[in-house]
């Protein structure tokens, strides 16, 4: 499957748009669990990085980010 720049942008947009939402939810849940703001920020940042890594690796594993030219 040949994918251009517009396909890459369409695949990166949901991953980029959802990662802050995942980070906020993880941070709020962490803060509600123990009340530590620094721990909540670290948990939210970790969730953001993990979500982006998972999204990109999933798209790559499905072959959606290949730059093959026929």
Buried (B, 14 or more C-beta within 10 A) or exposed (E): EEBEEEEBEEBBEEBEEBBEEBBBEBBEEBBEEEEEEEBBBBBBEBBBEBBBEEBBEEBEEEEBBEEEEE
